[in-house]
């Protein structure tokens, strides 16, 4: 296939930074305070300030900063006492971390199919997946598009389930007047290099419960308790603290975010309207009730039949050639090898008939898939 020469478009490089970001890092280096210390004895100030600023922005009471978005999910689940023999319902269409964090707690991820219009967890398919072992649901706000949290909260209340929102794509997203991350027990965020608020690596958990916040903090800081003696360790925990360098950059990026967030929403609405006019293109449909969308990515589905059988690869090649950044989509989680054959921590699978639970629940052939939902052999998203 030959491509007609067209003017090369200019998209800004990512991440976007300026002299202020550089000076911020220089100032942290010169300060000699490269870690945060403890709640009762601050060393650096950036982590503690970022937690307050991000909580305020997301309209939550508490924020606990961590080293990445994956451990943010794990830490929230651990603080909710999710563990061996428990099941957690997760969207089948997400990055691997949404489910691998479940396995890290020795629980089992149960994959819920998506709505082919919104690309999000299909609320109507959740109840058939619930068993007596189900303890939590992880809705993933893919591309910043909020899951129908009002309906999901009703299901969670009926079956006494926890909700941990995966907001890795959804900084600033708002559903029916409320920022995402505030609908369930906790909301988790990522500040990895590609994210709209980025510090290279980093993550955060927000919540509105004092007791849950304390439990999360204890887990991410070696089992310590706020304002207790530094070498007292009250429960099992790990070291998932965010560092001062990451927090300093994240604070700067957060200041820039609101203006860019408004611009992205305006541009995305325009682009959605234009692309939806093209036969064979389907843009991600926002969940009714969405007030703001983070728009971390702009996912589309295309029908090759409407484009003379052109492949995904050819479309990527052409768009990248003219300067439009594109990337492949996530594969369905249940297709990944790591979830076809889950191996937990040593000896865990031998305890409490755990193998029976895996055999009964990980019947992937019986789980509706993204491929069947979209009625295509290969997902062109």
C-alpha positions in Angstrom: 0.0 0.0 0.0 1.4 3.4 -1.0 0.8 6.6 1.0 0.3 10.0 -0.4 2.7 12.6 1.0 1.0 14.9 3.4 2.4 17.6 5.7 3.9 16.2 8.9 1.8 17.1 11.9 3.6 18.4 15.0 2.5 16.9 18.3 4.2 18.0 21.5 6.7 15.5 23.0 5.7 13.8 26.2 6.3 14.4 29.1 5.9 18.2 28.9 8.3 20.0 31.2 9.8 23.4 31.6 12.6 25.2 33.5 10.4 25.2 36.6 10.4 21.4 36.7 14.2 21.3 36.3 14.7 23.9 39.0 12.4 21.9 41.3 14.6 18.9 41.0 17.8 20.9 41.5 16.3 22.4 44.6 15.5 19.0 46.0 19.1 17.8 45.3 20.5 20.9 47.0 18.3 20.6 50.0 19.8 17.2 50.9 16.3 16.0 51.8 15.7 13.2 49.4 13.0 11.3 51.3 9.9 12.3 53.2 10.6 11.0 56.7 7.7 10.2 58.8 4.4 11.9 59.7 5.8 13.0 63.1 9.3 13.9 61.8 9.3 15.3 58.3 12.5 15.2 56.4 11.5 16.5 53.0 8.2 18.4 52.5 7.2 17.5 48.9 5.5 14.1 49.6 3.4 15.5 52.5 2.5 18.7 50.5 1.6 16.6 47.4 -0.7 14.4 49.4 -2.6 17.4 50.7 -2.7 19.0 47.2 -3.8 15.9 45.4 -6.5 15.0 48.0 -7.9 18.6 47.6 -7.9 18.4 43.8 -9.6 15.0 43.8 -12.0 16.3 46.5 -11.0 13.5 48.9 -10.2 13.6 52.6 -7.0 11.5 52.5 -4.3 10.8 50.0 -1.4 8.4 50.5 1.4 8.7 48.0 3.2 5.5 46.9 5.9 4.5 44.4 3.6 3.3 41.6 0.0 2.7 40.6 0.2 -1.1 40.9 1.1 -1.1 44.5 -1.6 1.5 45.1 -4.2 -1.2 44.2 -2.4 -3.9 46.2 -2.2 -1.6 49.3 -5.9 -0.7 49.1 -6.9 -4.3 48.9 -4.5 -5.4 51.7 -5.9 -2.6 53.9 -9.4 -4.0 53.2 -8.2 -7.4 54.3 -8.5 -9.0 50.9 -6.5 -12.2 50.7 -6.4 -16.0 50.4 -9.5 -17.6 49.0 -11.2 -14.2 48.2 -12.3 -13.2 44.7 -12.2 -9.8 43.2 -14.1 -8.8 40.1 -12.0 -6.8 37.6 -12.7 -5.4 34.1 -11.4 -7.8 31.4 -10.1 -4.8 29.4 -7.3 -3.0 31.3 -3.6 -3.0 31.9 -2.3 -6.1 33.6 -1.8 -4.3 37.0 -5.5 -4.1 37.6 -5.6 -7.9 38.1 -1.9 -8.7 39.0 -2.4 -6.5 42.1 -5.2 -8.9 43.1 -2.9 -11.9 42.7 -0.3 -10.1 44.9 -2.7 -10.4 47.8 -3.3 -14.1 47.0 -6.9 -13.4 45.9 -8.3 -14.5 42.5 -9.2 -12.0 39.8 -12.6 -12.7 38.1 -12.9 -11.0 34.8 -16.0 -9.1 33.8 -16.7 -8.4 30.1 -17.0 -4.9 28.8 -19.7 -2.8 27.2 -18.5 -2.5 23.6 -19.6 1.1 23.4 -17.9 2.5 26.5 -15.1 -0.1 26.6 -15.8 -0.3 30.4 -16.9 -3.0 32.7 -20.5 -4.0 31.8 -22.5 -3.4 35.0 -25.2 -5.8 33.8 -22.7 -8.7 33.8 -21.4 -8.3 37.3 -24.0 -10.1 39.4 -23.7 -13.5 37.7 -20.0 -13.4 38.7 -20.6 -12.9 42.4 -20.1 -15.9 44.7 -19.8 -16.3 48.5 -16.1 -15.8 48.0 -16.4 -12.4 46.2 -15.1 -9.6 48.4 -14.5 -6.6 46.1 -14.9 -5.1 42.7 -12.2 -3.1 40.8 -13.9 -0.8 38.2 -11.4 0.6 35.7 -12.1 4.0 34.4 -10.4 3.3 31.0 -9.3 6.3 29.1 -10.6 8.5 31.9 -14.2 7.4 31.0 -16.0 6.8 34.4 -17.7 3.5 35.0 -21.4 3.9 36.0 -20.5 4.2 39.6 -24.0 5.0 40.8 -25.2 1.6 39.6 -22.1 -0.2 40.8 -22.4 1.2 44.3 -26.0 -0.2 44.5 -24.7 -3.7 43.6 -21.8 -3.4 46.1 -24.2 -2.5 48.9 -26.6 -5.3 48.0 -23.8 -7.9 48.2 -21.7 -6.3 50.9 -18.7 -5.8 48.6 -15.8 -3.3 48.7 -15.1 -1.0 45.7 -11.5 0.0 44.8 -11.6 2.3 41.8 -8.7 2.0 39.4 -8.3 5.6 38.3 -4.9 5.3 36.6 -6.3 6.9 33.5 -8.8 9.2 35.2 -7.1 12.1 36.9 -9.8 14.8 37.1 -12.6 12.7 35.8 -16.0 13.5 37.3 -19.2 11.4 37.3 -22.5 12.9 38.4 -20.9 15.7 40.3 -18.3 13.6 42.1 -14.7 13.0 41.3 -13.9 9.4 40.5 -12.0 7.6 43.3 -14.6 8.8 45.9 -17.4 6.5 45.1 -16.0 3.3 46.7 -13.8 2.6 49.7 -10.7 3.8 47.8 -9.4 5.1 44.5 -6.0 4.4 43.1 -3.9 6.5 40.7 -0.7 6.2 38.7 1.8 8.9 37.8 3.9 6.7 35.5 5.7 8.4 32.6 2.8 8.3 30.2 0.1 9.6 32.6 -1.5 13.0 32.4 0.0 13.9 35.8 3.4 12.2 35.7 6.5 12.0 37.9 8.1 9.2 35.8 6.9 6.7 38.4 4.5 7.1 41.3 1.0 6.4 42.5 -1.5 7.4 45.1 -4.5 6.1 47.0 -7.4 8.4 48.0 -10.1 7.6 50.5 -12.5 9.3 52.9 -12.2 7.0 55.9 -9.8 7.9 58.7 -9.4 4.3 59.8 -8.8 3.0 56.2 -6.3 5.7 55.6 -4.3 4.7 58.7 -4.3 1.0 57.5 -3.1 2.0 54.1 -0.4 4.2 55.4 0.8 1.4 57.8 0.9 -1.1 54.9 3.0 1.2 52.6 5.4 2.2 55.4 6.6 -1.0 57.0 3.8 -1.5 59.4 4.3 1.8 61.2 1.6 3.9 62.7 1.2 7.6 62.3 3.2 9.6 64.9 4.4 6.4 66.7 8.0 5.6 67.4 9.8 5.2 64.1 11.2 1.7 64.9 7.8 0.4 66.1 6.2 -1.9 63.5 2.7 -2.9 64.4 1.6 -4.9 61.5 3.1 -6.6 58.4 3.8 -4.0 55.7 6.1 -3.2 52.9 8.0 -0.1 51.8 6.0 1.5 49.0 6.7 5.2 49.9 7.0 7.9 47.2 10.3 9.8 47.1 10.9 13.5 47.2 12.0 13.8 43.6 8.8 12.2 42.3 6.6 14.2 44.6 8.3 17.5 43.6 7.7 16.8 39.9 4.1 15.6 40.6 3.3 18.9 42.4 4.4 20.9 39.4 2.5 18.7 37.0 -0.6 19.0 39.2 -0.5 22.8 39.0 -0.5 22.6 35.2 -3.2 20.0 35.0 -6.5 21.9 35.3 -6.0 24.2 32.3 -4.8 21.3 30.1 -7.7 19.1 31.4 -10.3 21.7 30.1 -8.5 21.9 26.8 -8.4 18.1 26.4 -12.1 17.8 27.1 -12.9 20.5 24.5 -10.7 18.9 21.9 -11.9 15.4 22.6 -15.6 16.4 22.1 -14.7 18.0 18.8 -12.7 15.0 17.6 -15.3 12.6 18.7 -18.0 14.4 16.7 -15.8 14.4 13.6 -14.6 10.8 13.8 -18.1 9.5 14.5 -19.2 10.9 11.1 -16.8 8.4 9.4 -18.4 5.1 8.5 -16.5 2.2 10.2 -15.1 4.3 13.0 -16.5 4.1 16.6 -15.1 6.4 19.2 -15.3 5.5 22.9 -18.8 6.6 24.2 -18.8 8.5 27.4 -20.9 7.0 30.2 -24.1 9.0 30.7 -23.6 11.2 33.7 -19.9 12.0 32.9 -19.2 15.6 33.7 -15.4 15.6 33.0 -13.2 12.9 31.4 -9.5 12.6 32.0 -8.8 11.5 28.4 -5.6 9.7 29.2 -6.0 7.9 25.8 -8.5 8.3 23.0 -9.6 4.8 22.1 -11.4 3.9 18.9 -12.6 0.8 17.1 -12.5 0.6 13.4 -14.1 -1.9 11.0 -11.5 -3.1 8.4 -14.3 -3.9 6.0 -15.1 -0.2 5.7 -11.5 0.5 4.8 -10.8 -2.1 2.1 -9.5 -4.5 4.6 -6.6 -2.3 5.9 -5.0 -3.8 9.0 -4.3 -2.2 12.3 -0.6 -2.2 11.6 -1.1 -0.3 8.3 -3.2 2.4 10.0 -0.6 2.8 12.8 2.1 3.1 10.2 0.3 5.7 8.2 -0.7 7.8 11.3 2.7 7.6 12.8 4.2 8.6 9.5 2.3 11.9 9.5 3.1 12.5 13.1 -0.1 11.3 14.9 1.0 9.2 17.9 -0.8 5.9 18.0 -0.4 2.6 20.0 -2.0 -0.8 20.2 -4.7 -1.5 22.8 -4.6 -3.8 25.8 -5.3 -7.5 25.1 -8.1 -9.0 27.1 -6.7 -9.9 30.5 -8.0 -13.5 30.5 -5.9 -14.1 27.4 -2.6 -13.3 29.1 -0.5 -16.3 30.1 0.0 -15.0 33.6 -3.8 -15.3 34.3 -4.3 -18.6 32.4 -2.0 -20.3 34.9 -2.0 -18.4 38.1 0.9 -19.4 40.4 0.7 -17.7 43.8 3.3 -17.3 46.5 5.1 -20.5 47.4 2.9 -23.2 48.9 -0.2 -20.9 48.9 -2.0 -22.9 46.2 -1.8 -26.1 48.4 -3.6 -24.5 51.3 -7.3 -24.6 52.1 -8.3 -26.3 48.8 -7.1 -23.3 47.0 -6.5 -25.3 43.8 -10.2 -26.2 43.8 -11.1 -22.6 43.9 -8.8 -21.8 40.9 -10.2 -24.8 38.9 -13.8 -23.8 39.5 -13.5 -20.1 38.8 -10.8 -19.7 36.2 -12.9 -21.3 33.4 -11.9 -18.9 30.7 -13.8 -20.6 28.0 -17.0 -19.8 29.8 -16.3 -16.1 30.3 -17.7 -13.8 27.5 -14.8 -12.0 25.9 -14.1 -8.6 24.3 -13.7 -10.4 21.0 -17.2 -11.9 21.1 -18.7 -8.6 22.4 -17.3 -6.8 19.4 -18.2 -9.6 17.1 -14.8 -9.6 15.5 -12.0 -12.1 15.4 -9.2 -9.6 16.1 -9.9 -6.5 18.2 -9.0 -3.4 16.2 -9.0 -0.9 19.0 
